[in-house]
Amino acid sequence: MQRAKAYWHVYRTSMREDGANPQRLISGLIQNFIRIWLVVLVYGVAYQFNPNPGLSFANTIWTFGLFFAFVLNLGIRNIARLIDLEVKLGSIEVGLIKPLDWRFAKLCQLLGKSSIEFGLQLVILPITLFIFVGPPDVSFLSPLVVSGLLVLLVFSVIIPATLFTIVGLSAVWTHDAMPIFRIVDKTAAVLTGSFV
């Protein structure tokens, strides 16, 4: 229980530091608005020339919106950059001798820094998407599908956190994890269909 409180303290402290920068929050909201607008334009053309799409235009854009919120705004992949920086600065040794698990402390720090922007995106994103493409088709949702999506949501945080922690730790051997980060990041983007 004490460890959970300590991780919660790391999370809250990091969140307070991030909340002190409203210019960055506003620029992040504007960037996401522009991203959504560009995806609407690109996929609008694609859907004009495809007579029988497998997924409706609105559902495609809503999927991209959720992807942007969870991948770009939550920023779990940036844990590799944090770890890489700590290895380059040589401060990883200090983190390893502390009583908290260094990896979880870094993850709490990263989630704390991105949680305000992520929360704002979850509020503003549905409004933006509703204006651009209208409501999604949710006729396929059932309690079983929703429970499956919630399980996938949990794993969509755990798996990238683990993967990019390993990528960041590769800096211990290579002294620079960014080339490996780029390879893994772009491969994941291609395999998930998000590389536009």
Salt bridges, closest charged atoms under 4 A:
ASP18 OD1 - ARG24 NH2 2.39
ASP84 OD2 - LYS88 NZ 3.23
GLU86 OE2 - LYS106 NZ 2.61
ASP101 OD2 - ARG103 NH2 2.84
GLU117 OE1 - ARG24 NH1 3.00
ASP176 OD1 - LYS88 NZ 3.19
ASP185 OD2 - ARG77 NH1 2.55
ASP185 OD2 - LYS186 NZ 3.74
